[in-house]
Amino acid sequence: MTRFLFLLILLLSAKFLFAQSPDPDLVTRNRPGILWFYDGFKSSKLTDARKYDRFIIDLVHSDWMTQNTKPFENHWASIGFNTQFLFDIPLTNKNTVSLGIGLGYGHVKIRSREVVSNLNNSIQTQLVSQATFPGLTKSIFKTNTLFIPLELRFRTPGWQHFKFQVGGRLGMQIRPKTKTYGEQDGKSTFHKVVGFQDLNRFIVGIHTRIGFRNWALTASYNLTPYFDTDQVNQINGLELGLSISLF
């Protein structure tokens, strides 16, 4: 037993005597490049600029702007979202200025007192008051968009940075629809319209973000209306909400 304890003490002493001090760059050299430094599957170099805002989720209040309606008067449940994968392309050594470009998906949901409708088989889609539809209790408009975002990004140096971003989006609308709910003769009614003849398939918009590190306030506006109508009946999308950047 004495020999065993002596041998154990000798081995432990040798470990402390000959062990090397930890390399301060070891963690950086072996940090995987897929998420933090995007270098494919290899590790990053110390001289590589850190990259930010590569996967962004926007949680927004969806709305619209027309000549006859004011923004943000719709129901509070008009909640939409955007998800975006972007390349952060540094333009300065410390990445205080960069470009962001990638691919995104947006979902718009608007619950309002008006109905998006081709009333009386009209060629032009317009917002029609609920009073036009007897017994109507709720109207929901939804549309989906695949888009390409392009952003110019400004940020202060360092990980805990202040940021400001401004950019535009080129997108394509997919399957917009209107759902209406009501009551008639004591029975619940439901009606859905999918697709519109005067749909603007391609949507051009502008957006901005301002915030700190992972969090930011965001706002966006569609320069192109949802439908190809005259100026009086134009319906342009508007969003205001909160963004979180995960990588």
Summary of the structure (lengths in Angstrom):
residues: 247
radius of gyration: 27.2
end to end distance: 55.3
largest distance: 100.7
contacts: 716
relative contact order: 0.17
helix: 12%
strand: 52%
